[in-house]
Amino acid sequence: MKFTGSAHYVATDDLKLAVNAALTLQRPLLLKGEPGTGKTLLAEEVAAALGMPLLQWHIKSSTKAQQGLYEYDAVSRLRDSQLGDERVKDIHHYIVKGVLWQAFTADRPVALLIDEIDKADIEFPNDLLRELDRMEFYVYETRELVKARQRPLVFITSNNEKELPDAFLRRCFFHYIQFPDEATMQQIVDVHFPNLKSDLLAAALKAFYQVRNLPGLKKKPSTSELLDWLRLLLAENIDPSTLASADGAPQRVPPLVGALLKNEQDLTLFEKLLHMQRQHR
């Protein structure tokens, strides 16, 4: 089983190597990179390309590791006992299986996405060490050991909001998704907008990278934001000449720039740069 790419996702050679290394080692693939670089989408595309069902666990600040294994619904059991429901005699009715349990007991190999693990508290990765390493966990309420029938292909994404524990990192294969250069970005755009006119694409990419490379930006625009911007440029039938001057330098704030710059500090910084360029001409 090897990942060789997808028609809907432009994967660089090193990214394909990373996916296949995780498959060979049977270790989770830890993906880091800027938000919007396609970490979550990669899991979806790899699962589709390999014909594997995908289970997704999107992490929030309140998420606990136990929720990925199972949860015991004691409140429902108490209520049913008060109502005289016969179900209370079997505790299994009140065990809610989490995504790890579902992945471990699936009839065939599955892909499992643990998305944005760095949103949870620092103990969250440590609490999953044994389960991800040994592929098993114990259910205390029913006194049963749940063991994986086959190892799932695990994708773990992180936006680098906080450091992950060394013990957790040792159990993963790590890959950092670099921000695409212009050639790779053009391939990505071609997938989403195959009929985009070359003059508009060239002007939009120049303007995008000039905005992105501006020193001091609080939030650099991402790939997904470029795609949103291109969709708006097409919808509004924007002339490519309004995006950059003949020498490729920005001559004004690009139209619909709100798709790229998401706070007033960055917009002000860009306007100052344009003002300085005009003074030096």
N, C-alpha and C positions, 0 to 999 in steps of 0.2 A: 504494500500500500504506500503510494507516494503522491505528494501534492505537486502537480506540474503547472499550476496556474488556473485561471478562471477567465472566462470571456467577459465577466462583469467587474473584475478587480485586477488592477495592474500591480502585480507582485514582482518586486525586484528579485534578482537571483539570490541575494543574501537572505531575503525574507523567505523564499522557498526553501533554501537550505535549512533555515532555522525551524520551519514547520516539520520538515522531514527528520531533522535531528531529534526533535521532541517525540516524533513517532517511533524512531529507532530506540531511543533511550527509555521510552515509556515514562517520561517525566512531564510535568506541567510546563507549558510554554508561557513564560512571563513576558508580556509585551509592554514596553514603555514607549513614550513619545508624546509630543504635544497633543492636546485635544484636537480632534478633527483630522487626524492622520490615518484613520481607517483601522484602528485596532479592533474595535467591536465588529466591524464589517468583515474583517479577515476571518474571524471565527465562523461567521455565517457562510462565507464563500468556500472555505475549506470543507466544512461539513457537507455543503451541497455537492462540491466536486468529488468528495470521497463517498458520497451516498450514505452519510451517517445522519441520524436524527440529531438535532441540536437542542440541548436543554440550557436555559439561560437563567442566571442568578445575578440580578442587578443589585449591587450593594449600596446601602444608604448609611448615614452616620449612626442610625439606631440598630442596624443589622447585627445580629449575634451569630456566631459560628453554629450554634446548636440548631438554628432555624434551617440550615442547610442539610442537617441530618434528619431531624424529626422534631415535632412538638407534641407535647401531651396536653390535651384539652381537658384539664381538670374541672373547669367551670361547667362545661357541657355535661360532664359525667355527674357532677353534683346536682345539676338541674334535673337530669333524667332520673336520678335516684329519688328525688323529691316527688317526681311525677309517677314513680312506680314503673318506669320503663325497663323491660327485660334486658335491654342492650347493656345495661351497666355491669352485667355479670361477665362480659367479655371486654377487657381493657383495650383490645385491639381496635375497637370501634372509635376510640378516642386518641389514637396515635395518627398524627398527620405527617405523612412522609415528605421530606424535603427533597431538593433536587439531587443531592448526593446519593440518597437512598434510591431514588428513581434511576440514577445513572448506574449505580452498582448492580441493580437487579434487572436491568433491561435485558430483553431477549437477545439483542445484538449490540455490538459496540456503538457507543454514542459519543458525540462531542459535547463537552460541558464548558460553558462560558461563565467564569466568575468575573463580572464586569466592575471595574473601578474599585479594586480591593482597598486602595488607599483612602477611601472615604470612611471606612470603619475605624474603630479605635485600634490602638497599637497591638492589643492582645488578640485581635481577630485572626491574623495569619498564624500566630503561635497555636491557637486553639484548633487549627485544621492540620497541623503538622502530621500527627499520627494517622489521621484518616487518609490524607493524600499520599502518605508514604506507604502505609501497609494496606491501603484499600479495604479497610474494614472498620466497623465501630460497634459498640455494645449498646443495646437498648435496655436500660435498667428496669423500666416498667414491665416489660414482657420477658426479661431475662433471655434475650436472644442475641446472637452475634450475626450481624449483617456483613457478609463478605461479597466483594465484587465478583461477578461471574466472569467479567473481562474488564481490563482497564479502560476507562474512558479516555479520550483525547481531551486533555484539559487545557483551556486557554484562560490565562489570568491577565487582566489589563490593569494598568496603573498610570495615572497622570502625574506621578511624582509629587503629589501633594504632601506626602510624608514618607520617611524612610521605612523600608520593610526589614524585619529582623534577619540577621545573618543565617540563623538556622533554617528559616523559610527559604531564603535565597539559594541555599545549598541544594535544595530539593527540586529546583527549577532549572530549565534551560532558558537563558535570558536573551532577549533581542530588543534592541532599541530601534524603532522605526524613524529613520532620518527624514527630515522634511524633504519632499521631492525637489530635485533641480528642475530647470525649465523644460528639459527634454522629457523627463519622466512625467512632469505635470501635463505636458502636451498630450502624452499618451492617455493619461487619466481623463482629460477633457474630451478626447476623441471617443472614449467609451461612452460618455454621457451625452455628448453633442456631436454625433458623427457627421452632421451636415453643416457645422459651424463654418462660416466664411473665414478664410485664412487671414485676411486683413484685420478682422475684428478680433480673432484669437490672438494674433501677434500683438496688437495694441493693448488688449486686455491683460495679457500676461506681463507685458512690460510695466504697465501701470500697477498691476498687483504686486510684483516683486519690488518695485520702487517704494510702495507703501509698506510692504512687509519688512524691507531692509532698513527702514528709517530707525536710526539709533534712539533708544529711550522709549519705545512703544511699551505701553503697559500690557496690552494684549495684541500679539501679532495675529493677523488674519490667517485662517487655516484653509486646508483644501476644501472642506465642505462649504466654507464661506465664499471661496472663489466660485464654486459651482452654483451657489445661490445667486451670486452677483451676475454671472454669465446668463443665468435664466432670466434675470430681470432686464439685462441689457437687450436680450433677444425680444422679450415681451414688449419693451418700450421702443424697439427698433432704433437703438442709439447708434449714431454715426461714429465709426472708429476714430475719426479725426478729433473728436471731443475728449478722447482719453489721454492723448499725448501729442506733443508738438512733433515737428519733422525730425528733430534730433533725438526723439524718444523720451525727452524729459517731460515731467508733468507740467502743464501750463496753468492748470486750475484744479480745484478739488473735483475728483472724478464724479460723474453722475451716479446717484444711488449708492454713494459711498457708505451709507449706513449698513449695507450688507457686509462691509469689510471692517470698518472701525466701529467699535461697540461702546466707546465712552468718550466724554467730552474732552478729556485730557489729551487723548491720542489725536482727535480731530484738530484741536488747537495746535498741537505740535506740528502736524502736517501743514496747516495753514501758515505757520511761522516759517517753515522751510520754503514754501512757495514764495513767500514775501521776500525772504533773503535772496532767493534765486533771481527774482525780478530786479532787485537792487543791484546785483552784480552784472546784469546784462547791459 
